[in-house]
Amino acid sequence: MTRLTRQGAADYWQERHRTSDPWRAGGDRGWDERTNEVLYYVRLGLLLRMLTNHFGRVSGLRILDAGCGRGWLTGQLRAIGYDAVGVDQSGEAIRLAKEAHSAPFFVAPLEGFACDGRFDAVVAMEVFFHIMDDDQWRQTLRNLARLLDDEGVLIFSAWMGSETVELGDYIVHRSRAQHERLLAELSLRIAVSEPYKLLNCPTSWHLCTRYGCDVSSQRAAAAGKPPSACQAAIGHLRRLVRRRR
Ligand SMILES: C[S@@+](CC[C@H](N)C(=O)[O-])C[C@H]1O[C@@H](n2cnc3c(N)ncnc32)[C@H](O)[C@@H]1O
């Protein structure tokens, strides 16, 4: 199957955000709406654990939700207390994100996005394996790495096997070796991986640190920092559950 071109992929997401329900627009189209909703909460929980273990705090942390779609994750991170902003190339996704969540949102391609200041964490949830053009994929990771603070982390979801696997015309799971080569060029390495472990989903979150800057979680543990990030996250999840009742 031929991969979608850059423009073809942009058009695909614009149309999908226009026509799908909120959970399946950015989720797995093979799953129903409720299962996709569960998947979003599972990913949020795992991401919060990674952020908390790495930084040990919430306040003052600047996060870019790269390829934010309709902005659910950006909204949750802000509600917890992170200084989160979202960016997506789809104008339709960002229009819906602004309607649903109170956060700064931008329409831009990730390979060209620029803004003032840098981020403690750039998070890309289910995004990189939808970038079909290999040059665009490299440009995207390069640009996002430039947006990171010196001790910042890149966190992305991916399924990385020993071979590159293409599924249809809009999904390419690049191999672990391909990821590691590009990350090394950017002075990044995968420090922590968290598999979703939900139904048959083979994807994991991967947290990448710059070479020599991967000790903050150990530092935080050694200093016996209070788990303020955990408390904020637990409080937020309780409020979410109460709202669903
Ligand atoms: C599967 S959706 C995930 C959306 C969101 N992260 C979520 O989990 O709900 C993939 C998103 O990546 C965005 N995207 C893909 N390639 C992009 C690029 N080069 N620049 C900006 N956004 C991109 C699409 O527009 C789409 O909203």
The ligand as an SDF file (V2000), in Angstrom:
LIG
                    3D

 27 29  0  0  0  0  0  0  0  0999 V2000
   -3.9720    9.7610   16.3870 C   0  0  0  0  0  0  0  0  0  0  0  0
   -4.1430   11.4970   16.4620 S   0  0  0  0  0  0  0  0  0  0  0  0
   -3.6800   11.7800   18.1570 C   0  0  0  0  0  0  0  0  0  0  0  0
   -4.1870   13.0940   18.6850 C   0  0  0  0  0  0  0  0  0  0  0  0
   -3.9350   13.3160   20.1720 C   0  0  0  0  0  0  0  0  0  0  0  0
   -2.5420   13.2610   20.4970 N   0  0  0  0  0  0  0  0  0  0  0  0
   -4.7130   12.2990   20.9610 C   0  0  0  0  0  0  0  0  0  0  0  0
   -4.1090   11.3100   21.3910 O   0  0  0  0  0  0  0  0  0  0  0  0
   -5.9210   12.4780   21.1070 O   0  0  0  0  0  0  0  0  0  0  0  0
   -2.7430   12.0910   15.5810 C   0  0  0  0  0  0  0  0  0  0  0  0
   -2.6740   13.6000   15.5230 C   0  0  0  0  0  0  0  0  0  0  0  0
   -1.3910   14.0120   15.0620 O   0  0  0  0  0  0  0  0  0  0  0  0
   -1.5650   15.1400   14.2390 C   0  0  0  0  0  0  0  0  0  0  0  0
   -0.3960   15.2180   13.3480 N   0  0  0  0  0  0  0  0  0  0  0  0
    0.0970   14.2580   12.5520 C   0  0  0  0  0  0  0  0  0  0  0  0
    1.1720   14.7000   11.8890 N   0  0  0  0  0  0  0  0  0  0  0  0
    1.3720   15.9830   12.2900 C   0  0  0  0  0  0  0  0  0  0  0  0
    2.3330   16.9780   11.9690 C   0  0  0  0  0  0  0  0  0  0  0  0
    3.3110   16.7600   11.0950 N   0  0  0  0  0  0  0  0  0  0  0  0
    2.2280   18.1890   12.5690 N   0  0  0  0  0  0  0  0  0  0  0  0
    1.2290   18.4360   13.4590 C   0  0  0  0  0  0  0  0  0  0  0  0
    0.3020   17.5240   13.8060 N   0  0  0  0  0  0  0  0  0  0  0  0
    0.3670   16.3080   13.2250 C   0  0  0  0  0  0  0  0  0  0  0  0
   -2.8620   14.8660   13.4910 C   0  0  0  0  0  0  0  0  0  0  0  0
   -3.4330   16.0510   12.9540 O   0  0  0  0  0  0  0  0  0  0  0  0
   -3.6990   14.2240   14.5840 C   0  0  0  0  0  0  0  0  0  0  0  0
   -4.4750   15.1720   15.2730 O   0  0  0  0  0  0  0  0  0  0  0  0
  1  2  1  0
  2  3  1  0
  2 10  1  0
  3  4  1  0
  4  5  1  0
  5  6  1  0
  5  7  1  0
  7  8  2  0
  7  9  1  0
 10 11  1  0
 11 12  1  0
 11 26  1  0
 12 13  1  0
 13 14  1  0
 13 24  1  0
 14 15  1  0
 14 23  1  0
 15 16  2  0
 16 17  1  0
 17 18  1  0
 17 23  2  0
 18 19  1  0
 18 20  2  0
 20 21  1  0
 21 22  2  0
 22 23  1  0
 24 25  1  0
 24 26  1  0
 26 27  1  0
M  CHG  2   2   1   9  -1
M  END
$$$$
